[in-house]
Amino acid sequence: MPIPKARLINDLWQLWQDLATPWKTYLHNAGWKSVSEATFADDLQREIAVDFTLPGLEDLARETKRAIEPGDPARSLLYHVLASPRVRPTAPKGRRAAHFWPTLQQIEIVENYVYSVNRPSIPELRARFGKSPLALLIFAVEYCPAVDTFHKRHADLCFSRTGIARVGTLPPNYVGRARGFSPQAPSDIDVAVLPCRYAAFLSVQVTGDATAARMIDLQDGDDKRQFWLPVHKLFDGDECLAGITGLELEWRCHHVNQKIRKVHEALENEGHPLGFDRRTLEQPPYTLTEELAEFSRSPKSLPSLLTPVPHDPLIHPATKHHSKEYATFRVPSGHRAFSSTMWFPGDAADNRPGPEFVTSRYAPDANAITRLDPSSNAILGIVQNGDYQAVHFVDHTAEGWVTVKADALAADFPDPLSAYSIIGQPDFFPFVRQRDLMDWWKSSAPAAIKNYIWPDGVDPDSLASTRLPPNFELAGSGFTSTDNTITAVVSMWRKPQLAQTRAVPYQPEAESTLPVRSTDVFGPGWDLAANITGGVRHLAHYGLGSPFPEDTMVCASSGAFWPAASPDTARIISPGNNVSVTPILDEELVKNSQTWDTLVLPKLINNNTVRYQMLAAADYVGAVWKRELRFGNFIHVTLEEYIARTLVIGRIFQYLKVTDSGERGRWGVLHFTKKLGSLPVSVTLNTPKEHQYMIQMFQTASISYAPDASSADIQFNRLRTFYATPATLYEDSQCVWTL
């Protein structure tokens, strides 16, 4: 028999006792206090007058009138105060600060208590929803300020049946004041793993029509699709559901990385023999299922917090199972290549049965590996001529599923619906959410320059807008080919809906694990690609680069092909097909005499010539393996900063009347910096200094290449200097545009 757990009210009273004085003062100022254990439970239910003008409560649901509102965390003052990253009482300094902020465990105590008060029975829930299906589902979950919710009405729990954790070299970095995790590490070359919190809910299925508009992040066609909305949270103990005792949730997960396997299957489909026993493809490194992610078993951690296993370095040469021999593949002669990377283009609809880009720069050499001649002519010739053995590299990104085993509910809910779990590569801009960028582009970006921002119709859609099923071939997942709303973001089932509050902007310090942070699958995406199986298009991890730095390099050099995910390094690649969209600052390209990605920076060699290193010489795989890629150089970039840079470049191209991608590709950005130097007397930049820039650009007149094609000299007629803000543009000393 399991040992009975302490009643939740006892845990909550202990939490209250442990809270530092500033928290109690804040709650008292907000309108609630309790001083006696004997009256504590009643005090939590007592109606109060909340002061919504208190900093941090501007976006608390206006219907809030208790410290704990049964069944609804968003209307519970105590929950909001502890869970919202916008609530920040004055914290002590020094060592005491580390223990000042609420932990996830403490926040969950409050959350569970919210659902325990007036807890329903299963028959009551079935009666409430009539003929609507009721099921046990797993969601990734975050409590978001109003500005970060999809409905923008009030702070709320946001849910998705898809969660995105991220790989790293170091254990998780919990930031208490942000109530979440940051990938930031002490060193720029390190990155902390990003865990994802899941929760189990009894949920109701609804149609995405107008009646659900405030509960679902609706997209075109959703009025004909089915969605699951959380209704009641499940947690261990006797206080979760009326009539259910001894409830225990056993969290389970399974993840797989099949990228190397899919490379060999792709080569085989092209007519190249496999060369070894097919059963080998089920083993590492061709198929990885271990040391990817796990649930913590520590009593000091949440049992539902899925945490990637740290790996340092993030990638490494692949060796055969139970062997020190390198795992290799033969590069076919004449195979398609993108720069110095082997390329497997998807079909016309961007479906990818295997990795699009596969590293092919390293070859086995006895008991070691060697990088092939990095000079551009040599490496391009080697890859395109092929007929050599290349060494695979392993990364620890993956896809999989998360579920629970709940014996006490097996009779009513024998088949819980799993969540789709993604273990993605690190984000370079962790605090710039894809959805926020898309919202800006749709509703706020000036109409006059929309065509001057992202070329070739690339829109910064988020994964939350995708309506594709997950990889239903994942063993044990229970996923189906018709479950096409699994990446949607939803709120709790709630009627009536709550009133509008103030969606106050703030600067996030924790990275979201919901699909609003991730990219759509076009091109492919940053965290997922798409494929077709049995005539059904679906999401899949295995269409991404093998290993992931190949995607990083291609996206970065293509002018932030995925905005807000990859850095825009087009400005350091020879002008041509690469268009700068949101350039990296000079100050970010080089820190402490180290370039962020080991590439040689463009250099002005005379008054009208700039020398560039060619992309073929780039080696992000080697940079990550050797711990030379600096993930931390861009972590400070906010959404406002990202948009400001994008606007400035868009305004310059608008002024130059350059809209065609081919023509834009002829323009190079030599300098993009906040170090303005001595401004011309007539230049007045009124925008705050953090959004003032000096830009030097030129239009390519001619190109000459070094004999080994390792570099290109770009000749230009005029180096043009701009001083800009999102509201003003000067060329030299002349104002050429202003709001």
ZIWOLIN-V716462 format. One record per residue. N is the residue number from 1. RES is the residue in one small letter. SS is DSSP state (hx for helix, st for strand, lp for the rest). Layout:
n;res;ss
N;RES;SS
N;RES;SS
//
This chain:
n;res;ss
1;m;lp
2;p;lp
3;i;lp
4;p;lp
5;k;lp
6;a;lp
7;r;lp
8;l;hx
9;i;hx
10;n;hx
11;d;hx
12;l;hx
13;w;hx
14;q;hx
15;l;hx
16;w;hx
17;q;hx
18;d;hx
19;l;lp
20;a;lp
21;t;hx
22;p;hx
23;w;hx
24;k;hx
25;t;hx
26;y;hx
27;l;hx
28;h;hx
29;n;hx
30;a;hx
31;g;lp
32;w;lp
33;k;lp
34;s;lp
35;v;lp
36;s;lp
37;e;lp
38;a;lp
39;t;lp
40;f;hx
41;a;hx
42;d;hx
43;d;hx
44;l;hx
45;q;hx
46;r;lp
47;e;lp
48;i;lp
49;a;lp
50;v;lp
51;d;lp
52;f;lp
53;t;lp
54;l;lp
55;p;lp
56;g;lp
57;l;lp
58;e;lp
59;d;lp
60;l;lp
61;a;lp
62;r;lp
63;e;lp
64;t;lp
65;k;lp
66;r;st
67;a;lp
68;i;lp
69;e;lp
70;p;lp
71;g;lp
72;d;lp
73;p;hx
74;a;hx
75;r;hx
76;s;st
77;l;hx
78;l;hx
79;y;hx
80;h;hx
81;v;hx
82;l;hx
83;a;hx
84;s;lp
85;p;lp
86;r;lp
87;v;lp
88;r;lp
89;p;lp
90;t;lp
91;a;lp
92;p;lp
93;k;lp
94;g;hx
95;r;hx
96;r;hx
97;a;hx
98;a;hx
99;h;hx
100;f;lp
101;w;lp
102;p;lp
103;t;lp
104;l;hx
105;q;hx
106;q;hx
107;i;hx
108;e;hx
109;i;hx
110;v;hx
111;e;hx
112;n;hx
113;y;hx
114;v;hx
115;y;hx
116;s;hx
117;v;lp
118;n;lp
119;r;lp
120;p;lp
121;s;st
122;i;hx
123;p;hx
124;e;hx
125;l;hx
126;r;hx
127;a;hx
128;r;hx
129;f;hx
130;g;lp
131;k;lp
132;s;lp
133;p;lp
134;l;st
135;a;st
136;l;st
137;l;st
138;i;st
139;f;st
140;a;st
141;v;st
142;e;st
143;y;st
144;c;st
145;p;lp
146;a;hx
147;v;hx
148;d;hx
149;t;lp
150;f;lp
151;h;lp
152;k;lp
153;r;lp
154;h;lp
155;a;lp
156;d;st
157;l;st
158;c;st
159;f;st
160;s;st
161;r;lp
162;t;st
163;g;st
164;i;st
165;a;st
166;r;st
167;v;lp
168;g;lp
169;t;lp
170;l;st
171;p;lp
172;p;lp
173;n;lp
174;y;st
175;v;st
176;g;hx
177;r;hx
178;a;hx
179;r;lp
180;g;st
181;f;st
182;s;lp
183;p;lp
184;q;lp
185;a;lp
186;p;lp
187;s;lp
188;d;lp
189;i;lp
190;d;lp
191;v;lp
192;a;st
193;v;lp
194;l;st
195;p;lp
196;c;st
197;r;st
198;y;st
199;a;st
200;a;st
201;f;st
202;l;st
203;s;st
204;v;st
205;q;st
206;v;st
207;t;st
208;g;lp
209;d;lp
210;a;hx
211;t;hx
212;a;hx
213;a;lp
214;r;lp
215;m;lp
216;i;st
217;d;lp
218;l;lp
219;q;lp
220;d;lp
221;g;lp
222;d;hx
223;d;hx
224;k;hx
225;r;lp
226;q;st
227;f;st
228;w;st
229;l;st
230;p;st
231;v;st
232;h;st
233;k;st
234;l;st
235;f;lp
236;d;lp
237;g;st
238;d;lp
239;e;lp
240;c;lp
241;l;lp
242;a;st
243;g;lp
244;i;lp
245;t;lp
246;g;lp
247;l;st
248;e;lp
249;l;lp
250;e;st
251;w;st
252;r;st
253;c;st
254;h;st
255;h;st
256;v;st
257;n;st
258;q;lp
259;k;hx
260;i;hx
261;r;hx
262;k;hx
263;v;hx
264;h;hx
265;e;hx
266;a;hx
267;l;hx
268;e;hx
269;n;hx
270;e;lp
271;g;lp
272;h;lp
273;p;lp
274;l;lp
275;g;lp
276;f;lp
277;d;lp
278;r;hx
279;r;hx
280;t;hx
281;l;hx
282;e;hx
283;q;lp
284;p;lp
285;p;lp
286;y;lp
287;t;lp
288;l;st
289;t;lp
290;e;lp
291;e;lp
292;l;lp
293;a;st
294;e;st
295;f;st
296;s;lp
297;r;lp
298;s;lp
299;p;lp
300;k;lp
301;s;lp
302;l;lp
303;p;lp
304;s;lp
305;l;st
306;l;st
307;t;st
308;p;st
309;v;lp
310;p;lp
311;h;lp
312;d;lp
313;p;lp
314;l;lp
315;i;lp
316;h;st
317;p;st
318;a;lp
319;t;st
320;k;lp
321;h;lp
322;h;lp
323;s;lp
324;k;lp
325;e;lp
326;y;st
327;a;lp
328;t;st
329;f;st
330;r;st
331;v;st
332;p;lp
333;s;lp
334;g;lp
335;h;lp
336;r;lp
337;a;st
338;f;st
339;s;lp
340;s;lp
341;t;st
342;m;st
343;w;st
344;f;lp
345;p;lp
346;g;lp
347;d;lp
348;a;lp
349;a;lp
350;d;lp
351;n;st
352;r;lp
353;p;lp
354;g;lp
355;p;lp
356;e;lp
357;f;st
358;v;st
359;t;lp
360;s;lp
361;r;lp
362;y;st
363;a;st
364;p;st
365;d;st
366;a;lp
367;n;lp
368;a;st
369;i;st
370;t;st
371;r;st
372;l;lp
373;d;lp
374;p;lp
375;s;lp
376;s;hx
377;n;hx
378;a;hx
379;i;hx
380;l;hx
381;g;hx
382;i;hx
383;v;hx
384;q;hx
385;n;hx
386;g;lp
387;d;lp
388;y;st
389;q;st
390;a;st
391;v;st
392;h;lp
393;f;st
394;v;st
395;d;lp
396;h;lp
397;t;lp
398;a;st
399;e;st
400;g;st
401;w;st
402;v;st
403;t;st
404;v;st
405;k;st
406;a;lp
407;d;hx
408;a;hx
409;l;hx
410;a;lp
411;a;lp
412;d;lp
413;f;lp
414;p;lp
415;d;lp
416;p;lp
417;l;st
418;s;lp
419;a;st
420;y;st
421;s;st
422;i;st
423;i;st
424;g;st
425;q;lp
426;p;lp
427;d;lp
428;f;lp
429;f;lp
430;p;lp
431;f;lp
432;v;lp
433;r;lp
434;q;hx
435;r;hx
436;d;hx
437;l;hx
438;m;hx
439;d;hx
440;w;hx
441;w;hx
442;k;hx
443;s;hx
444;s;lp
445;a;lp
446;p;lp
447;a;hx
448;a;hx
449;i;hx
450;k;hx
451;n;hx
452;y;hx
453;i;lp
454;w;lp
455;p;hx
456;d;hx
457;g;hx
458;v;lp
459;d;lp
460;p;lp
461;d;lp
462;s;st
463;l;hx
464;a;hx
465;s;hx
466;t;lp
467;r;lp
468;l;lp
469;p;st
470;p;lp
471;n;lp
472;f;lp
473;e;lp
474;l;lp
475;a;lp
476;g;lp
477;s;lp
478;g;lp
479;f;lp
480;t;lp
481;s;lp
482;t;lp
483;d;lp
484;n;lp
485;t;lp
486;i;lp
487;t;lp
488;a;lp
489;v;st
490;v;st
491;s;lp
492;m;lp
493;w;lp
494;r;lp
495;k;lp
496;p;lp
497;q;lp
498;l;lp
499;a;lp
500;q;lp
501;t;lp
502;r;lp
503;a;lp
504;v;lp
505;p;lp
506;y;lp
507;q;lp
508;p;lp
509;e;lp
510;a;lp
511;e;lp
512;s;lp
513;t;lp
514;l;lp
515;p;lp
516;v;lp
517;r;lp
518;s;lp
519;t;st
520;d;lp
521;v;lp
522;f;lp
523;g;lp
524;p;lp
525;g;lp
526;w;lp
527;d;lp
528;l;lp
529;a;st
530;a;st
531;n;st
532;i;st
533;t;st
534;g;lp
535;g;lp
536;v;st
537;r;st
538;h;st
539;l;st
540;a;st
541;h;lp
542;y;lp
543;g;lp
544;l;lp
545;g;lp
546;s;st
547;p;lp
548;f;lp
549;p;hx
550;e;hx
551;d;hx
552;t;hx
553;m;hx
554;v;hx
555;c;hx
556;a;hx
557;s;hx
558;s;lp
559;g;lp
560;a;lp
561;f;lp
562;w;lp
563;p;lp
564;a;lp
565;a;lp
566;s;lp
567;p;lp
568;d;st
569;t;lp
570;a;hx
571;r;hx
572;i;hx
573;i;lp
574;s;lp
575;p;lp
576;g;lp
577;n;lp
578;n;lp
579;v;lp
580;s;lp
581;v;lp
582;t;lp
583;p;st
584;i;lp
585;l;lp
586;d;hx
587;e;hx
588;e;hx
589;l;hx
590;v;st
591;k;st
592;n;lp
593;s;lp
594;q;st
595;t;st
596;w;lp
597;d;lp
598;t;lp
599;l;lp
600;v;lp
601;l;lp
602;p;lp
603;k;st
604;l;st
605;i;st
606;n;st
607;n;lp
608;n;lp
609;t;st
610;v;st
611;r;st
612;y;st
613;q;st
614;m;lp
615;l;hx
616;a;hx
617;a;hx
618;a;lp
619;d;lp
620;y;hx
621;v;hx
622;g;hx
623;a;hx
624;v;hx
625;w;hx
626;k;lp
627;r;lp
628;e;lp
629;l;lp
630;r;lp
631;f;hx
632;g;hx
633;n;hx
634;f;hx
635;i;lp
636;h;lp
637;v;lp
638;t;lp
639;l;hx
640;e;hx
641;e;hx
642;y;hx
643;i;hx
644;a;hx
645;r;hx
646;t;hx
647;l;hx
648;v;hx
649;i;hx
650;g;hx
651;r;hx
652;i;hx
653;f;hx
654;q;hx
655;y;hx
656;l;hx
657;k;lp
658;v;lp
659;t;lp
660;d;lp
661;s;hx
662;g;hx
663;e;hx
664;r;hx
665;g;lp
666;r;lp
667;w;st
668;g;st
669;v;st
670;l;st
671;h;st
672;f;st
673;t;st
674;k;lp
675;k;lp
676;l;lp
677;g;lp
678;s;lp
679;l;lp
680;p;lp
681;v;lp
682;s;lp
683;v;lp
684;t;lp
685;l;lp
686;n;lp
687;t;lp
688;p;lp
689;k;hx
690;e;hx
691;h;hx
692;q;lp
693;y;st
694;m;st
695;i;st
696;q;st
697;m;st
698;f;st
699;q;st
700;t;st
701;a;st
702;s;st
703;i;st
704;s;st
705;y;st
706;a;lp
707;p;lp
708;d;lp
709;a;lp
710;s;lp
711;s;st
712;a;st
713;d;st
714;i;st
715;q;st
716;f;st
717;n;st
718;r;st
719;l;st
720;r;st
721;t;st
722;f;st
723;y;st
724;a;st
725;t;st
726;p;lp
727;a;lp
728;t;st
729;l;st
730;y;st
731;e;st
732;d;lp
733;s;lp
734;q;st
735;c;st
736;v;st
737;w;st
738;t;st
739;l;lp
//
